[in-house]
């Protein structure tokens, strides 16, 4: 039976310099505000045509100036989040079959770790809970796992993004909070992509992968938004990246919705 050994992570705090996301002794730290400018710049497709998109964005703008999204918020424990969303679910949608624990753990994972079992089983990363708030109101969350799979033999790093669960508070549905969460998630994933590009050994290939099993139209849109954001970042790195020995692939989408 193979034994895991801790080795130094590829990603270091310096690789996140100048990005919205930082890497600390508590793992990835990220907080942003999603407002009209971010929606206008980032939303690629939320309806069948430009007219419908503009109407939807206008509708959201009238509802609020912005949504704040934070990764593993320090002022709210994972247990308190789980209780708040579960209480709302039981009160407003008691027959809803969604299991909140699929995306909300008892405790946040507050460390970016690397574990190597063998040359072909070498992984670093962290699980994240992105929490959306409107003022003091909890309005939704997204459970996200980010893992870098190292393959020294093939000189390749696969960045796996596991979208575990996207959930909007029953009292705040239909107001575009899922859209804001998807934009914020795309920002975080793009930053990790950029940091990996900076850190990867010369001659390596980087492949972003999204794995999702989101059984709803909203889940499909969320996944596609993150995928499009990663593909945009891949294009930027190919055009403007200084590390010409690094190959950047387009997103591989493994979604069951």
Secondary structure as UniProt FT lines:
FT   STRAND          5..6
FT   HELIX           13..16
FT   TURN            17..18
FT   STRAND          22..24
FT   TURN            25..26
FT   STRAND          27..29
FT   STRAND          31..35
FT   HELIX           36..42
FT   HELIX           50..63
FT   STRAND          66..71
FT   TURN            74..75
FT   HELIX           78..92
FT   TURN            94..95
FT   HELIX           100..102
FT   STRAND          113..118
FT   TURN            119..120
FT   STRAND          121..134
FT   TURN            135..136
FT   STRAND          137..151
FT   TURN            152..155
FT   STRAND          156..168
FT   HELIX           170..172
FT   TURN            173..174
FT   HELIX           177..199
FT   TURN            202..203
FT   STRAND          205..212
FT   HELIX           217..240
FT   TURN            244..245
FT   STRAND          247..248
FT   STRAND          252..255
//
